[in-house]
Amino acid sequence: MKKHSSHWGVFTAEWRDKQLRVQPHGSDPDPSPILDNFTTGLRHRARITAPMVRKGWLERGPGPDSRRGQDEFVEVPWPEVLDRLASELQRVQREHGLNAIFGGSYGWSSAGRFHHAQSQVHRFLNTTLGGYVRSVNSYSAGAAEVLLPHLLGGIEQVARRNVTWEQVAEHSEVVLAFGGMALKNSQVASGGVSRHVERESMRRAAARGCRFVSISPLRSDLPDEAHFDWLAPVPGTDTALMLAMVQVIVSRGLHDTDFIARCCDGWPAFEDYLMGRTDGTPKTPAWAAPLCGLPAAQIEALALSLPGKRVLVVMSHSMQRSEHGEQPIWMGLVLAAALGQIGLEGGGYNYALGTLSHYGRRNNLVAPAALSQGDNGIQDFIPVARITDMLLHPGEAFDYNGKRHTYPHIRLAYWIGGNPFHHHQDLNRLARGLRQLDTFVVHESAWTATARFADIVLPATLTLEREDLGGTPTDPLLVAMHRIAEPHGLARDDYDIFCDLAQRLGRLEAFSEGRNAHEWVVELYERTRRAWQDKGVELPDFPTFWTGGEFPLPQAADDGGVLRAFRNDPMGKPLLTPSGKVQISSPRIASFGYADCPGHPTWLPPVDVPTPAYPLYLVANQPVGRLHSQLDFGAYSQSLKRHGREVCTLHPRAAAARGIADGDVVRLFNDRGACLAAVRLCETMREDVVQLPTGAWFDPMDDGQGRMMCVHGNPNVLTRDVGTSSLGQGCTGQLTVVQVERFEGVLPPIRAYDPP
């Protein structure tokens, strides 16, 4: 058995008798079952076995093509396909410039430090061509990543160096979890995790007497070990709920005026809005009750239960993945500030605790070395969730974080290690956008929808077919990621592909620095080893480490980070905000003049709300059985499907009103598209909600009404492709509205995993 690591856990594995055996790390108290996806993934029929080029691109050359995504592919030998690709990169650079090349490659892919997909493609484009148009921020936290630096500090400080699970277990008295803290989310950590501690930490806290409150339309968003209270407001109304809670606290004189005076800026302007002095509407529980669908007395009781307690306000990613997503993130911070909790052990404000497993951990004294991406000579960029806008509207202006930018005209997109047909919204619109490209290049291990839309498809190895160095800034284990199996078919490492391309472009030395992949793994380990030596910690030499498979790392003190330091000394340790304090109101944001993101947290009624035609909220959240869409064909992911399709969850009364029974296949639809899914009935959810997780591979067919229907159950055919606001331009894929009906007729086959 050899050691390896993934985003969902460290493990050992061996490939024997054409069967992969996987064993979680022995020290992991709650290992992720996603590991089982590896067992059937290595040699699945969906794997890409050879370089492929779209027939239309071969015959007619580069250019927009309506057949992209529906065309046939032709196998082309490695030397020829790399010659063609190198020539096309040179053509686009020569005729249109580097700002016509997009190197998005948004995706998680391998957990290793060297074979990190984004680092590889960005390094290639920077060192061989001189740059590319990039994307910024993430689909998970696009609004928060822009907002939080204005208010409190960078997202790393607020999420990774703040309240830990140790503090929750030992000190928290009340945890308000807006959006919950679902264990399906925290089984995953960017770069890997050796110990999943979330379940046990919540159990310990609850046993000590900590009260957990989950505010979510789904009761399943917090584990039973938390013994929690559940509030289920109308989706998207959390800002109104928190405004009413703070109004109760302030009107009773229970807010922490000393903390507000010492540590906050902009309170008077916000309080004028809160109490109705500016708009004539006090934000009372009676005002919020009809918006939230909760009794005013329940809102008031929750608010009055908080003062005098050690309260932690947690905001999940889902809170800001919807219309006006900046507002609940900001309002949660104000709630924590009004209670005077920011910076206390087990108290305050923690963005995204429980959303990913690398949050709520101590930090290592030294972060492991990573591959340099080089210098990008192109300044143009887009917020990551605005890719279709860029492709469909080149030359048009867009707002972002106080500035006006212009969408570049992209002729070639280079994508590795990701699947925009999972991440992005309104997939029919995305398909139209991708058809505008001259050339779409994809490195992929399997025939995802993204690969099917490519012009040039280069088969890439899976993580188990590579060797790498596993480690993160917050996990106390450095892992030797051994190769478990040989590459499938003619698949190659991304790095080796880029080396051959760089050689054709005359830039091999600049890209590779004279090292092969193994030598780079050794180099990154030695850089990490030297950094630890500077801290007085001796790591073994590489051969000893590689043979042993892992090495434990000491971690820094659980000191609460910059927020604790600021609370203890606001003048000596100011925050990196304009005032050096917590921004309750932000004159800087106010100066941008955005109607959809004013200068303090505000209730902004959403546009995308239920109608008679589409009366249900769709919650498109993260899946249980996989990370995003990775290894959707794997054993564990497949075990959770019904009739081969993704499963949506519906309240029994909503189902009965539509003549739907448990296990039926239904059609979810709205003006943007439709999809099929199997139904599971569940009483512990709002009656006006249907839940369908993301990640089922896009499998489209015409629904007979002029719209594309995903027969496999991908909810992003239904979600809206609009930004959260002019400030963050984040993804709004968490919520939309739909209708659901029982599917009648012959079920179409699932073709998502069949090679084209």
N, C-alpha and C positions, 0 to 999 in steps of 0.2 A: 504494500500500500504506500502510495506517494502523497506528500502533502500538497495542497493547493488552496486557493482562496477565491471567493466570489463576493459580490456585493451583499449576498444574503448569508454568508457564513464561511468560516474556515473548515476544511474537511480533508480527509484522506480518500484516495480512490485508486482503483486499479481496473485495467481493461483486460478481461480474461474470458476466453471462449466466446468472443463477440458480444460480451455483456459487460456493462460498466457497473461496478459496485462502489457505492459511496457511503462513507461513515462520517457523521458530524464530529467536530472537535470534542474531545472528552471533557473539556472544561466548560462547554456551553450549556447553561442550565435550561435553555429553552430554544433548541435549534430549530431553524426554519425548515418546514417540509418542502419548500421550493427546491431544496437540494435534489429532490427526487426527479426534477425535470431533466437533470443531466443524464439519468440512467437510460433514457430512450432517445436522447437528442443527438448524440454524436453521429449516428449513421441513418438518420431519418431521411425519407425520400425527399423532404423539402430542402435538403442541403444542396448547395450549388457545387458542381463537381468540376467545372471547367470555365475558362473565360468565355463570355457570351456578348454578342453585339446585336442590337436590334436590327432586324432585316431592313426596315425603311431607312435607317440611318446609314447602313452600308450602301444601299442602292442610290439614295438621293443626297447623301451628305448631311451636314449640320443644318439645322433650321427648325422653326416651330413646326409641330406635327400633331394633328388631331388623333393620330393612331397611337401615339405614345401611351402606354398602359394597356393596349389591346393587340399589339403587334407580335409577330413571331420573332424568335431569336436564332442566331446562327453561331455555332461554336467556332472560335477563332484561336489559333495557337498563341501562346504567351508572347513570343517575340513580335508577332504581327500586331496583336492588340496593343502592346505597349508602344510600338512604333506609331500606330495610328493616334493613340492618346497623346503622346508627346508632340506630334505634329499639330493636333487640335489645340493643345494648350498654347503652343507658339502662335498659331493663327489668331486665336482670340486676343492674346496679349498684343500682337502686332497690329491688328485691325481695330481693336476696341479699347485696349488698355486694361490694366489690372483691376480697375474698378468695375469691370464687366465679369469678374470671376467671384463667385460666392463660395466660401468655404465654411458652410454652416456646421454640418456634421454634429448636430445636437443629439446626444445619446450617451448612454452609460457604457455599454459594451464591456470590455475587460476591466477587472478590478485592479490590475497590476499597475505599477508605477511607470513601466516602460511602454507596454503595449496599450497605452491610453489613447483611444481613437482620436479624440480632438487634438491632443498634443501632436500626434503623428501627422495628421493632415495639415495642421496649421504650421508645423515646423517645415514640412515639405513645401507648402506654398510660399512661405516667407523666405526660406533659404535658396530655393531654386528659381522662383519667379520674382520675388521682391515684395509680395504682399497679396492681399485679397480683401474683399468686402466681408466683414465679420458680423456675427450677431452678438448681442449682449443680453445678460440676465437669463432667466430660466422660465420654462413653462410652469414649474411648480410654484415659484415665488416671485414672478416678474414684477408685481405691484409692490410687494414688501421690499424688494431689493432696491427700488428707487426711493420709496417713502422713508424708510427707517433712518438712513443717513441724515435726512433733514431734521429728524425728531429726537434721535437717541444715540445712534451710532450705526456702524455697518452691520449687516446681517450676521457676520461671523461673531461679532461681539454679543449680539442679542440672542443668538441661537446656540452657538458652540461654547461660549465662555461666560456662562451665566449660571442659572440654577441647575444643579445636577440631580440625578435620580437619588443619589445619596442624601441630598438635602431634603428632597420630597419625603423620602422614607423616614427621616429623623426629625424634621422640623415643621413641615407644612401642616396647617390646621384645616384649611379649605383650599381646594383646587377647583377653580372654575375652568372647565375645558370647553372652550368654544370650538365646535367642530369635532369634539371628542379627542381621544388619543388611542386610535385603533391599533391593535397589535399587528394587524396585517401590514400596516405602514412601517412600523418600527422594526419589522423583521429584516429591513433593508437598510444598508448604510453605504454611502458612496466610498468606494475603496475597500470595503470589507469590514467585518465585525467578528470578533472571536467569542464574545459572550453577550447574549441577549438578556438584559437585566430588567426590562421594563415591567414584565408581569409580576415578578417577585417584589420589585420596588413598590408597586401599587398595592400589592397584598400586604406588605409590611406597614405601609402608611395607613391603610384602612384598619388594620389590626390595632394600631396605636391610637386610633380614633380620628384620623384625618377624614374629613368629609369631601368626597368627590361629587361634583355636579357636572354632568354632561349636557351641553346645550347643542342639540343636533336633531335633525329629523329622523335619524336612525338610532335605535337603542344600541345596536351592535357596534357603535363607534367608541365604546369603552368596555373593557373586559369585566366579567363578573367578579374577578378578584378585587376590584375597586369598591364593591358594595355601594354603588353610587345612586344619587338622585338623578332623574332624567327629565329634562325640559325639552319640549319639541316645538319651538316657535316656527312660524311660517318661514320657509327657506328665504334667505337674503334679508331678514329683518333684524339681525343681531345688533346692528348699530342703534336702531330705535330702542331695543331692549336695554342696552347698556346706557344709553342716554337717560332713560327713565330710572334706572338704578342709581346713577350718579345724582340725578335730580332729587331723589328721595334722601340720599346721604347728605347732600348740601342743604336741602331745605330743613333738615333736622339738626344741622350744625355738627354733623358727625365726620366731616371731611378733615383731613390732617392739614390744618392751615400752616403749621410750622414747616412741614416738609414742602408744601407748595411754595411758601415764601423763600425757603433756602435753596430749593433744588429745581424749581420750575419757572418757565417763562411763558407769558401769554395767557395766564389764567383768566384775567378779567374779561377779555374779549370772548372767551369760550363761555364763561359763566353768564354773560349777558344773553348769549344765544340759548344756553341751557334753561335759563329761568324765564325766557320769553320776552326779555326786554327789547330785543332787536326786531323780532318778528311777530310779537304778540301771542306766541304759542309756547307756554311752558311745557317742557318735555316730561310730563308727569306719567305715572303708570296708566292713568285713565286715557291719556293721549296715545301711549304705546300699545295698549291692550288690543284694540281692533287691528292694528298693523301686524302685531306679532302672533295674534291668535292665542294669547295667554291671558288669564284673568289678571286684572290690575292688582288684586290682593296678593296673588302669587309673586308678581314682580316686586311689590313692596316688601313682602316678607323675605325674599331672597336678598334684597339690598340691605335690609336691617340686620340680617344675620352675619354681615361681614365686618363692620367696624369693631376694632378691638381684637380681631383674630389675625393670625399669620396667614395671609391670603396670597395665593399664586394665581395669576391670570394667564392662561395659556391660549394662544391663538393658533389654530391649525392652518396649514397651507390652504385648505379648502375655503377658508373665510375670504381670501383675497383672489380666488380664482372665479370671480363672478363680477357682474356689473357693479361699478363703483367699489371695487375690492379694496381700495386704499382705506375706505372709511371705517370698517370694523377693526382693522389693524391699528389704526390711530386711536379709535375710541377705547379699545382694550387697554392701551397704554394710559389713557386718561383715567380710566377706572382704577388701575393700579396706583397711579399717582395720587388720586383723590383719597385713597385709603392709606397713603404714606408707606407703601410696601416695597417700593423699588430699592433693590440693593440688599434686602434682608435675606438671611439664610432661609431657603425654602419659601420665600415670599417674593412679591413683585410681579414682574412681567417677563414672560419667556415666549418669544415667538418660536413656534414650530416644535416645542418639546413633544415627543411622542410621534412626530411626523416621520422622522428618520432615526435610525439607531445611532448615528454619530452625534446626535444632539443629547444634551443632558449627561455628558461624560466629562471626566477630567481630561485635561490636555497633556500630551507628552511634552517632556522638556525640549525635545527636538522633533521636528516634522521630518519624515523620510524624504530623501531627495527625489526630484521629479525631472523629467526630460524637458529641457528648454525648448520653447516654441520659436525662438528667434524674434527678430524685429519686423513688425508689419509696417510697410511703407505706405499703406492706404488708410486714410482716415474714415472713409465711409463705413457706416454700420447701420444695422436695423435692430430694434427690439426683437427678440427671437420669435415672438408670436405674431409678427407682422410680415412673415415671409410671403404669403399669398398676395397681400397688398403690394409688396415690392414687385412681384412677378407680373401682376396684372396692371399696375399703375406706375411704370417707370417715369421718372421726371416729376411726379407729383410731390407736393410738400406734405409733411406730417409733423405734428407736435410731439415733443418728448422731453420731459424734465426741464421745462422752462426755455427750451430752444426750438427753433424751427429747422427741420432737416428736409432733405430731398431723397426720394427713393432712387437708387441707381438703376441703370438698365443692365440687368444680368443676362449674359449670353451663355455662360457655362456654370453649372453648379456641381461641386465636388462633395460627395457625402460618404462618410464612412462611420460605422459604429452606431447608427441610429435609424429610426423609422418614423419619419414625419407623418405617415399614415396611422401611427398611433398617437403621437403627441398633439398634432394640429387639429383644428376645429373645421367644420363644414368641409368634409373631405371631397365632395363634388367640386367645390370651388378651388380647393388645393389642386385637384387634378387638372382643372382648366389652367391654373397658373403654371404648373410644370410643363404643360404642352406648349408654352410660349418660349421655352428655352431653345437655344441652338443645340446644346449638348448637355446631357445629364449623366454624370459618372458616379457609380456606386460601388464601393467595396462591401460585400455582404457574404455571410456564411450560409444564408438560406433565402428562399424565394419569397421574401416579404413583398407587400404591395409596392414599397419603394423600389426594390430591385426590378419589379415588373414594369415600372414606369421609367427605368433607366434606358439610356442608349448603349452604354458600355457597362457591363457587369463583371467585376473582377472577384473571383471566389476567395474569400478570406477564411483563415483558420478560426476556430472557436478557441476560447481561453484554455481549454483542456489540451489543446494541440500546440500550446506555446509554453515557454518557461518565462518567469517574470519574478518581480519582487513585490510582495504584498505588504502594505502598511498604510496607516492613516495618521493624521495628527492627534486622533483621540482614542485610538485602540492600542492597548499595551502589549501587542504582539507583532513582531516582524516575521513574515512568513516567506519561506522558499517555495515558490509556485512551480513545481516540477511539471514537465510535460507528461501527461497521462497516456495520450494516444497519438499516433502519427496523423498528419494532416489527411483530410478526407479528399479523395480524388486528386485534383491538381490545385487544391487550395494552398495559398501561401500566406505568410504573415504580412500584415500591412507594411511593416518596415521594409521587408525584402522587395515588395512591389515598388515602394517609393525609391529604394536604392536603384533599381533598374531604370525607373523613369528619370531620376536625377542624373544618372550616367548618360542617358540619351540627351538630356538638356545641358550637359557639360557642367553639372554642379554636384557631382557625387561627393566630393570631399567636404563641401560646405554643409551638405545634409548629414552625412554619416560620420564625419570627423575620423574616418578611417576605421570604424568599429563595426563588427557584425552584431547581431541581436544579443547573443550571449555575452559578448564583451561589454555591451551597454548595461546589461543587468549587473554584471560585476562592477562596472564603474559607478552606477547609482548606489549600489551597496557600499562601496568604499567611500563615496562622498558622505553617505549617512553615517558610516562608522567614524569618519574623521570629525564630523559635527558632534557626535556623542563623546568622542575623546576630549573635545574642548570643554565638555561639561563634566569631565572626570569619570566617565563611564566607558569601560572597555567592552567592545563587542568582539566576538571571535573573528578570525580571518574568514574569507569567503568560503574556502573549501569546507571548513568545519561547520560554518552556518548552513551551507547547502546540504551537507550530509545530515545534520541534525534536524533540518526542516523548519525550525522556528527559533526565535530568541525573545524572551520577555523584556519589556522596556519599562523603566521607572517613569512615573507620571508626576506632574506638577501638583502643588497643593490645591485643594478645592477652595479657592479664595474668592469666588464670586466675580472675578474679572473686573472690568472697568466700572461696572455699575456699583459694585460694592465699594470700590476705591472712591468713586465719586460721592456716594452717599456719606462716607466717612469724612471726606474732605472736599466739599464742592468747589472751594476756591483753589486749592492746590492740585486737584485732579479733575479739572473740568472735562465735560464731554466735548466731542468734536462736532458741536452744533454751533450755529451763529451766536447764541447767547452763552454757550458753555454749559447750558442746563437742559433739562427735559423740555421740549417744545410742545406745550399744550396747544398753543396757536403758533403758526409759522408765518411771519411776515414775508419770508422769501417765497413760500408757496403762494401766498395771497397775491404777491406781485406778479405772478405768472398770468393771472386773470382767467384761470380755467373755471368755467361754470361747473364742470363735472368733477372738480377737486378744489374746493374753497380752502381758505386759510386756517380752518380748524375743523375738527370732525363734525360732520353734518349729516342729517338724514336726507338722502336723495332718493326719491321714489324710483324704483326700477321700471324700465320700459318692457322688459321681457317677463310678462306675468301671465297667469292662466286666463284663457278665454273660453267661451263655449265650444269653439272648434278644437282647442288644445287645452284641456282643463287640468292636466297633471303636470307637476314639476318633475323633471328628470334630473336625478342626481347621478352624475357620471363620475364616479370616484375610482380610487385605485383598486386593482384586483387583489384577491386573496392568493391566487395560485401561481403568480409569476411576478417578476419585476417588469412593469410596463407591458410590452408585448414580447419580451425575450422568451424564447423557448416555449411559445404558446402550444407547440406540438409535443411538449414534454409530458411525462407520465402524470405528474401531479396536476398540472393545468388541465389536462384532458379528463382527469377523474372528476373534476368539478363541473363539467359540462353535461348537458342533457340533450339527447338527440343530436349530439355532436356540436351543439350551439351554446353560446354564452347564456348564462342564466340571469334573468331580471327578477327583482323582488317586488311584490305588489301586496297591498293590504287586502285581506279577504273581502271586505265590503266593497272596495273598488273593483275587485275581480268579479264579485257576484253581480254587480250592476252592469257588467259587460259580458256576462255569460262565460266567464273564464274560470277554469279549474286548475288546480295544482298540476304541473307537468305539461299543460298545454303549450303549444308554440303560438306566440303572439306577434303581431306587427306593431311596432312603435313608429310613429310618423309625425311629421310637421311639414311646413312649407319647404324646408331644405332637403328632406330626404326621408328614408325609411330604413328600418332594419328588422330582422327577425330575431327572436330570443325565446328560450324556454322560460316558463314561469315557476317561481317558488313563492308560495304564499307565506306571509309573515305578519303577525299582529302587532309586533313591537316596532312600528314605524308610523309616520303620519299617513292618513288615509289619502291625502292628495299628492302623494309622492310615488314615483316608480324609480327604482334604483337599478342601474345597469353599469357594471364596471367597465373601464376602458381596457384595451389590450388585445381583444379578439382580432385576429388578422383580417383585414379588410377583404371582403369577398363579394364584389358588386355584381348585380344584374339589373336589367331594366324592370321596374315594378309594374309596367303596363300603363302607368299614368304619367310617363315622361320624366320620372325621377329615378335616380339610381338607388337601389335597395341593397344593403349589405345582408346577405343571407346568413351570415355567421354571428352577427350581433355586436358590431362595432358602433358604439353610441356617438362617435364623432361625425357620423353622417348627419346627425341631428343638431349638434351644438353650434353656437353662433361664433363667427369669426370676426369679433370686434374687440377692441382694447378695453381694459378696465377703466381708463380715463386718459386724458391728454397728458397727465403726469407720468404714469408708469407704463401705459400701453401693454399691460400684462394680459395673460390668457384669461378668458372668461368661460372656460370649458366645463366648469363644475355644475352649472345650473342652466337649464333652459326649460321650455314647455313643450309637451307632446300630447298626443292621444294614443291610446292602446286599444287594439281590437284583436279578437281571436282570429288566427290565421286559418283560412279555409282553402282547401285545395291541396294539390300535390306538393309536398315539401321539396324545394330545390336541393340538389346535392351540395355538400361542402367541398369546394375546390381550392380553398386557400392554401393548402399545403402541396398541391400538385404542381410540378414544374410546368412552365408555360410551353 
